[in-house]
Amino acid sequence: MAFTLPHPTDVEREELAQLFGAIASEAGVRVMEVYNSDFEHRTKADYSPVSDADERAEEVILARLEAELPGVPVLAEERAAREGVGTQVWETFLLVDPVDGTKEFINRRGDFTVNIALICGGVPVAGAVYAPARQEMYVGGASAQLSEDFVPGAILRAGRKLITRTYPDEGLTAITSSSHLDERTKAFLAERNIASQTGIGSSLKFCWVAAGKADVYPRWGPTMEWDTAAGHAVLAAAGGRMVKPDGQPFVYGKGADGFRNGPFIAWGGEPA
């Protein structure tokens, strides 16, 4: 496919989101093959877990991206673990996390996702988040959509449009990491009118805010750019925002920092 990068039109952003969803669907087949087997997991040099699912899914994704978007640099988690991330920053590049939420995958909790996103000028302009065990496909380009009962390998078609909700008068619903709820995040929540709070794994947290299931997702714990870009794309397409704690825009391409994220807050609307 040919796209006008680094400035895709809204139509092209929708096409890119659909493309990423189709690729994530294919990768989901490989992920679930391992998930439904008696698999083992290993520990990488950074002490994070990895399984055959991460590596097999990434192989599928990288091959498809090279075929569909030749020449666009790709920063993918497992290849980065083997070869390093370097410090080069591109105007346009792809971020891939073949299995986000590996702990959830290993513990068979189902809240893991396949993440693919395109970054242009530091901003995610299209992305797909696929939760194969939950059969939920989220895509975000110029708009955001959810396809439910979406089995791995299925053909992606138009789904239900997503839009963030108006903040309820009775208070916000917060969603947090199920395994990285630190003291600074707790302090942020204590300072606001939070009516309810729930935890879930992976980039589904962004998608829940995009879908109006939650209003805010604060995060001070460690993340990498490939963890957040696809969910950020879906959230932004649904009308949400992702900012630094001081309210400044959250951007990508932090090569000098090893593509590590700082703290952020994902909101369904304007910061509250």
Backbone torsions as a table, in degrees:
resi	resn	phi	psi	omega
1	MET	NA	149.0	178.4
2	ALA	-111.7	128.0	-179.8
3	PHE	-129.2	152.9	179.8
4	THR	-87.4	77.1	179.7
5	LEU	-91.6	144.4	10.9
6	PRO	-92.5	19.4	-178.3
7	HIS	-126.5	69.7	-179.8
8	PRO	-66.3	145.7	175.5
9	THR	-72.2	169.2	177.4
10	ASP	-60.0	-39.3	178.1
11	VAL	-62.6	-43.2	179.5
12	GLU	-67.0	-35.8	177.0
13	ARG	-62.2	-40.1	176.7
14	GLU	-64.3	-41.5	178.8
15	GLU	-65.4	-39.4	178.4
16	LEU	-65.0	-43.2	178.8
17	ALA	-61.0	-42.0	177.9
18	GLN	-65.3	-39.4	177.4
19	LEU	-61.4	-46.9	-179.9
20	PHE	-63.5	-37.0	176.4
21	GLY	-63.1	-41.5	178.7
22	ALA	-63.5	-41.2	178.9
23	ILE	-67.5	-41.4	178.4
24	ALA	-63.4	-35.3	176.9
25	SER	-61.4	-45.0	178.8
26	GLU	-64.1	-43.6	178.4
27	ALA	-63.9	-32.5	179.6
28	GLY	-61.0	-28.6	176.4
29	VAL	-61.6	-46.1	-179.9
30	ARG	-65.9	-39.7	179.9
31	VAL	-61.7	-45.6	-175.7
32	MET	-74.9	-26.2	173.3
33	GLU	-59.0	-42.8	178.6
34	VAL	-73.7	-43.8	-178.1
35	TYR	-56.4	-36.6	-177.7
36	ASN	-90.1	10.7	178.8
37	SER	-111.9	175.8	176.4
38	ASP	-87.0	70.0	-171.3
39	PHE	-84.5	162.1	173.3
40	GLU	-117.1	159.1	175.8
41	HIS	-124.7	160.6	-178.1
42	ARG	-125.5	172.2	178.6
43	THR	-115.1	128.7	179.9
44	LYS	-81.5	177.9	-177.7
45	ALA	-61.6	-28.6	179.1
46	ASP	-89.5	11.7	177.3
47	TYR	71.8	9.6	174.6
48	SER	-87.0	152.3	-177.4
49	PRO	-81.5	155.5	176.0
50	VAL	-149.1	149.9	177.3
51	SER	-132.6	175.8	176.6
52	ASP	-59.9	-26.4	-178.7
53	ALA	-62.6	-43.4	179.1
54	ASP	-57.7	-47.4	-173.4
55	GLU	-73.3	-40.1	179.7
56	ARG	-68.9	-41.4	179.3
57	ALA	-66.1	-41.6	-179.6
58	GLU	-64.2	-37.3	177.6
59	GLU	-59.5	-43.5	178.3
60	VAL	-63.6	-47.0	-176.4
61	ILE	-63.5	-46.0	-177.6
62	LEU	-63.4	-39.8	179.3
63	ALA	-64.4	-43.0	-179.5
64	ARG	-68.0	-41.6	180.0
65	LEU	-64.8	-38.9	178.2
66	GLU	-64.3	-36.8	179.7
67	ALA	-72.7	-38.5	-173.9
68	GLU	-90.5	-31.5	-178.2
69	LEU	-131.0	62.1	-175.3
70	PRO	-60.9	136.8	177.2
71	GLY	89.5	-12.2	178.3
72	VAL	-82.4	121.6	-178.7
73	PRO	-60.2	145.2	-179.5
74	VAL	-125.4	126.6	172.2
75	LEU	-107.2	107.7	-175.3
76	ALA	-118.6	140.1	-169.3
77	GLU	-57.1	-51.1	-173.6
78	GLU	-71.9	-36.5	175.2
79	ARG	-65.9	-37.7	177.1
80	ALA	-64.3	-35.5	178.4
81	ALA	-65.0	-33.6	-179.9
82	ARG	-81.7	-40.9	-169.3
83	GLU	-110.3	-10.0	-175.3
84	GLY	88.5	160.5	-177.2
85	VAL	-94.7	-21.2	-176.3
86	GLY	68.5	-169.6	-179.6
87	THR	-124.7	0.2	-178.3
88	GLN	-67.2	136.9	178.1
89	VAL	-119.9	136.0	-177.6
90	TRP	-112.3	153.3	173.7
91	GLU	-65.7	-39.0	-179.9
92	THR	-130.6	126.6	177.5
93	PHE	-158.4	165.0	-178.6
94	LEU	-108.0	143.8	175.7
95	LEU	-118.4	131.4	-175.2
96	VAL	-132.0	127.2	167.6
97	ASP	-123.0	104.5	-173.0
98	PRO	-67.0	-31.1	173.0
99	VAL	-142.6	99.6	175.9
100	ASP	-90.3	127.2	-174.8
101	GLY	93.1	46.2	-177.6
102	THR	-62.4	-32.2	177.3
103	LYS	-61.9	-41.8	177.0
104	GLU	-64.4	-38.6	177.9
105	PHE	-61.1	-49.8	-177.3
106	ILE	-62.8	-39.2	-179.2
107	ASN	-86.6	5.9	176.9
108	ARG	54.9	44.9	177.2
109	ARG	-92.5	-15.1	174.0
110	GLY	86.8	-14.1	-175.7
111	ASP	-90.6	57.9	176.6
112	PHE	-123.9	157.1	-172.7
113	THR	-139.2	160.3	168.3
114	VAL	-103.0	125.1	-173.5
115	ASN	-120.4	128.9	175.3
116	ILE	-138.4	131.8	180.0
117	ALA	-147.2	151.7	174.6
118	LEU	-109.3	128.6	178.7
119	ILE	-107.1	130.6	174.9
120	CYS	-131.4	119.6	-179.9
121	GLY	60.3	34.4	178.4
122	GLY	83.8	0.2	-175.0
123	VAL	-118.8	134.7	174.4
124	PRO	-73.9	116.6	-175.4
125	VAL	-101.0	-14.8	176.9
126	ALA	-160.2	146.0	-179.9
127	GLY	-163.5	162.4	175.3
128	ALA	-137.2	137.7	175.4
129	VAL	-125.7	115.8	-178.4
130	TYR	-117.9	125.1	174.9
131	ALA	-105.2	89.6	-171.3
132	PRO	-65.0	-34.0	179.6
133	ALA	-71.2	-30.3	177.2
134	ARG	-90.3	-10.0	-178.9
135	GLN	57.8	45.8	178.7
136	GLU	-121.5	124.1	178.7
137	MET	-115.4	117.3	176.6
138	TYR	-109.8	132.0	176.0
139	VAL	-131.7	145.9	179.4
140	GLY	-141.9	123.9	174.3
141	GLY	-131.3	-107.3	170.9
142	ALA	-78.0	-23.2	174.5
143	SER	-137.3	169.8	-179.1
144	ALA	-117.9	143.5	-178.8
145	GLN	-140.3	152.5	175.1
146	LEU	-124.2	127.6	171.9
147	SER	-111.3	119.4	-178.7
148	GLU	-98.8	164.0	-176.1
149	ASP	53.9	39.7	-175.4
150	PHE	-98.0	99.9	-176.1
151	VAL	-76.8	149.6	178.9
152	PRO	-55.6	135.4	-179.9
153	GLY	88.4	-5.1	-179.7
154	ALA	-69.5	158.3	176.7
155	ILE	-82.5	129.8	-176.7
156	LEU	-79.6	127.3	175.5
157	ARG	-126.5	177.3	-178.3
158	ALA	-59.1	133.9	179.5
159	GLY	-110.7	-165.5	179.7
160	ARG	-79.2	129.7	-179.3
161	LYS	-67.3	137.7	179.4
162	LEU	-107.1	141.2	173.5
163	ILE	-147.6	137.8	179.9
164	THR	-65.7	156.2	-175.8
165	ARG	-96.0	161.8	170.9
166	THR	-70.0	137.3	-177.8
167	TYR	-60.7	129.3	-178.8
168	PRO	-67.1	145.7	178.5
169	ASP	-62.3	-32.1	-175.6
170	GLU	-76.5	-8.7	178.4
171	GLY	130.6	165.2	-175.1
172	LEU	-84.0	151.2	167.6
173	THR	-99.3	121.7	179.7
174	ALA	-102.4	143.0	173.9
175	ILE	-123.0	136.0	-174.4
176	THR	-133.5	169.1	177.1
177	SER	-64.6	139.1	178.6
178	SER	-78.7	-11.0	-177.2
179	SER	-132.5	-1.8	-177.6
180	HIS	-135.6	52.9	178.8
181	LEU	-93.1	97.2	-174.8
182	ASP	-94.2	176.8	-174.6
183	GLU	-66.9	-35.4	-179.4
184	ARG	-67.2	-37.6	176.7
185	THR	-64.9	-41.9	177.7
186	LYS	-61.3	-39.6	179.8
187	ALA	-65.9	-40.5	177.1
188	PHE	-58.6	-45.7	-178.8
189	LEU	-66.3	-36.5	-178.8
190	ALA	-66.4	-22.8	-178.2
191	GLU	-85.4	-1.8	-174.6
192	ARG	-126.7	166.7	-179.4
193	ASN	-83.3	86.6	-178.7
194	ILE	-101.0	115.7	-179.5
195	ALA	-82.4	-33.1	179.8
196	SER	-154.0	159.6	-177.2
197	GLN	-145.3	139.6	177.2
198	THR	-142.9	160.1	-179.8
199	GLY	-122.2	146.1	177.5
200	ILE	-154.0	159.5	-178.2
201	GLY	-91.4	164.8	169.7
202	SER	65.1	-168.7	-177.7
203	SER	-74.5	2.3	174.3
204	LEU	-59.0	-23.2	-179.9
205	LYS	-61.1	-43.2	175.8
206	PHE	-61.0	-41.9	-175.8
207	CYS	-67.3	-33.6	177.7
208	TRP	-67.8	-37.0	175.0
209	VAL	-67.1	-42.2	178.5
210	ALA	-60.1	-35.8	-176.7
211	ALA	-86.2	-0.7	179.8
212	GLY	80.0	14.4	175.2
213	LYS	-81.7	-21.3	179.8
214	ALA	-145.5	167.8	-176.0
215	ASP	-114.2	-26.0	-175.1
216	VAL	-151.0	140.6	176.2
217	TYR	-131.1	99.8	177.5
218	PRO	-92.1	146.1	-178.5
219	ARG	-148.2	116.8	171.6
220	TRP	-107.9	-15.7	179.2
221	GLY	-69.0	166.4	-174.3
222	PRO	-69.7	136.5	171.6
223	THR	-144.8	162.6	173.9
224	MET	-110.5	164.0	-177.4
225	GLU	-60.2	-35.3	-179.3
226	TRP	-71.3	-16.1	176.6
227	ASP	-72.8	-30.6	-166.8
228	THR	-113.9	-22.1	-168.7
229	ALA	-61.2	-45.8	-177.2
230	ALA	-66.6	-44.3	177.0
231	GLY	-63.6	-38.1	176.2
232	HIS	-59.9	-43.1	179.4
233	ALA	-61.1	-43.5	179.3
234	VAL	-64.6	-45.6	-179.4
235	LEU	-60.6	-47.9	-178.8
236	ALA	-62.0	-38.9	-179.9
237	ALA	-67.6	-23.6	178.9
238	ALA	-89.6	-1.5	178.6
239	GLY	104.3	5.4	-179.6
240	GLY	-90.2	179.3	-178.7
241	ARG	-135.9	150.1	173.0
242	MET	-129.8	122.1	-173.7
243	VAL	-135.0	163.8	169.7
244	LYS	-73.2	163.9	180.0
245	PRO	-57.3	-25.5	178.1
246	ASP	-86.6	4.4	177.6
247	GLY	91.2	-3.8	179.3
248	GLN	-74.5	152.8	179.8
249	PRO	-59.3	146.0	177.5
250	PHE	-94.5	120.4	-173.8
251	VAL	-120.8	166.0	-176.9
252	TYR	-118.3	162.5	-176.6
253	GLY	98.5	33.6	-177.8
254	LYS	-86.7	62.8	-176.4
255	GLY	-62.0	-35.2	-179.7
256	ALA	-63.9	-23.9	178.9
257	ASP	-101.9	16.4	-179.1
258	GLY	69.0	24.1	-179.2
259	PHE	61.5	29.2	174.0
260	ARG	-87.6	142.1	176.7
261	ASN	-86.1	149.7	164.8
262	GLY	-90.6	-173.3	178.7
263	PRO	-65.0	153.4	179.9
264	PHE	-152.4	165.8	174.4
265	ILE	-134.0	124.4	176.2
266	ALA	-99.3	123.3	-176.5
267	TRP	-116.0	150.4	174.0
268	GLY	-75.2	-20.1	178.8
269	GLY	-152.1	-140.0	176.3
270	GLU	-68.1	145.0	177.3
271	PRO	-53.2	135.3	-177.3
272	ALA	-109.7	NA	NA
